[in-house]
Amino acid sequence: MDAFVAEYLDAYGDTQGVLPERLDEFGEQYRQQGHLTRQQLYDIAYESSTRSAYHVESNPESRCREVTENVIAVEGDFSKIQLVTGLSGFKAPTASCVLAALDPERHAVVDTRVWAALDRLDYLDGRKESFDAADYVTMIDPIRTIADDTGYTPAEVGYALFAYDDDVREGTLH
């Protein structure tokens, strides 16, 4: 599995996925400030999904700060992802970008490609096209297992899984 993660992590740069360097920048800001601003959340959402990022602008600035402060304070993956999905413009895949930015040692960016990759590798059973907080928890457990087994971070494993699906998927995404 080490070689698999290394190969596909290297291939990730050839995909249309979120740029890890950008998430690292947001994560650094998040940890320094102790929260994210609406503009920073918009920028993260835009990296993830340009089509729906505009929804973030309907969140009051104070709510953005409150939610992202609480994400740091609360324990539990379900609670963290559920908090972020309470903001307009953040379904579980985009919300996972916020968590991965904050703590790449514990979290990963997830979406339909990552789910499909985990299904192909027999970590999950069946395909999914939309996700909620419970689905994030379902995905993050095997991602952490792979990370523990390989020495990569969950964020890196997530990127590798995305690239794997990008490489092997036949036909369109949806």
C-alpha positions in Angstrom: 0.0 0.0 0.0 3.0 2.3 0.5 3.9 2.2 -3.2 0.2 2.7 -4.1 0.0 5.9 -2.0 3.4 7.2 -3.2 2.5 6.6 -6.9 -0.9 8.3 -6.7 0.2 11.1 -4.5 2.8 11.9 -7.1 0.0 11.7 -9.8 -2.3 14.0 -7.9 -0.8 17.1 -9.4 -2.2 16.0 -12.8 -5.8 16.0 -11.5 -8.3 18.8 -11.1 -8.3 18.3 -7.3 -7.9 20.9 -4.6 -4.3 22.2 -4.4 -2.7 20.9 -1.2 -0.4 24.0 -1.1 -3.5 26.2 -0.9 -5.1 24.2 1.8 -1.8 24.3 3.7 -1.9 28.1 3.5 -5.5 28.2 4.8 -4.6 25.8 7.6 -1.7 28.0 8.7 -4.0 31.0 8.8 -6.7 29.1 10.6 -4.4 27.8 13.3 -2.8 31.3 13.8 -6.1 33.2 14.0 -8.1 30.5 15.8 -10.9 30.9 13.2 -11.6 31.6 9.6 -13.2 34.7 8.1 -16.0 34.5 5.5 -13.5 35.5 2.8 -11.2 32.7 3.8 -14.1 30.2 3.8 -15.1 31.5 0.4 -11.6 31.0 -0.9 -11.6 27.4 0.4 -15.0 26.7 -1.1 -13.9 28.2 -4.4 -10.8 25.9 -4.4 -13.2 23.0 -3.9 -16.2 23.9 -6.0 -16.2 27.1 -8.0 -19.9 26.7 -8.9 -21.2 26.7 -5.4 -18.7 29.0 -3.6 -20.9 32.0 -3.9 -23.3 30.6 -1.3 -20.6 31.2 1.3 -21.2 34.9 0.9 -24.6 34.6 2.5 -23.1 33.6 5.9 -22.8 36.4 8.4 -19.1 37.1 9.2 -19.8 36.5 12.9 -21.2 33.1 12.2 -18.2 32.1 10.1 -15.9 33.0 13.0 -18.1 31.3 15.6 -18.4 28.1 13.7 -14.8 27.8 12.8 -13.7 28.6 16.4 -16.1 25.9 17.6 -14.6 23.4 15.1 -11.3 23.7 16.9 -12.9 23.4 20.4 -15.2 20.4 19.7 -14.1 16.8 19.8 -15.3 14.2 17.4 -15.2 13.9 13.6 -19.0 13.9 13.2 -19.4 17.1 15.3 -16.6 18.9 13.5 -17.9 18.2 10.0 -21.5 18.8 11.1 -20.6 22.3 12.4 -19.0 23.3 9.1 -21.9 21.9 7.0 -24.2 24.2 9.0 -22.7 27.1 7.0 -24.2 27.9 3.6 -22.0 26.6 0.7 -20.6 23.7 2.7 -21.7 20.2 2.0 -19.5 17.4 3.4 -17.0 17.4 0.6 -16.3 21.1 0.8 -16.5 21.0 4.6 -13.8 18.3 4.5 -11.4 20.9 2.9 -11.8 23.0 6.1 -11.0 20.1 8.3 -8.1 18.9 6.2 -6.7 22.5 6.1 -6.9 22.7 9.9 -5.5 19.3 10.7 -4.1 17.2 7.8 -2.7 14.8 10.4 -6.3 13.8 11.2 -8.5 14.7 8.3 -8.7 14.4 4.5 -10.5 16.0 1.6 -13.2 13.6 0.5 -15.7 13.4 -2.4 -17.2 10.9 -4.8 -13.8 10.0 -6.2 -12.4 9.2 -2.7 -15.5 7.1 -1.9 -15.3 5.3 -5.2 -11.6 4.6 -4.6 -12.3 3.2 -1.1 -15.0 1.0 -2.6 -12.7 -0.3 -5.4 -10.1 -1.1 -2.7 -12.7 -3.0 -0.6 -12.7 -0.6 2.3 -16.3 0.5 1.6 -19.2 -1.2 -0.1 -21.2 0.5 -2.9 -21.1 3.8 -4.6 -22.4 7.2 -3.4 -22.9 10.5 -5.2 -23.7 12.7 -2.2 -22.4 12.8 1.3 -23.3 14.0 4.8 -21.4 14.1 8.1 -22.0 10.4 8.8 -20.5 9.5 5.4 -17.5 11.6 6.2 -16.9 9.6 9.4 -17.4 6.4 7.3 -14.7 7.5 4.9 -12.2 8.9 7.3 -11.8 5.7 9.3 -10.3 3.6 6.4 -8.3 6.7 5.3 -6.7 6.8 8.8 -6.1 3.1 8.7 -4.2 3.4 5.4 -2.4 6.4 6.8 -1.3 4.5 9.9 -0.2 1.5 7.7 1.8 3.6 5.3 3.2 6.6 7.4 1.4 9.1 5.2 -1.0 11.7 6.6 -4.7 11.2 6.1 -4.7 14.3 3.9 -2.0 12.7 1.7 -3.9 9.4 1.5 -7.1 11.3 0.5 -5.2 13.0 -2.3 -3.8 9.6 -3.5 -7.3 8.0 -3.4 -8.6 10.9 -5.5 -5.8 10.5 -8.1 -6.4 6.7 -8.2 -10.0 7.2 -9.1 -9.1 9.8 -11.6 -6.7 7.3 -13.2 -8.9 4.3 -13.3 -12.5 5.6 -13.7 -14.0 4.9 -17.0 -16.6 7.4 -18.3 -17.8 10.5 -16.6 -17.8 11.3 -12.9 -21.6 11.5 -12.5 
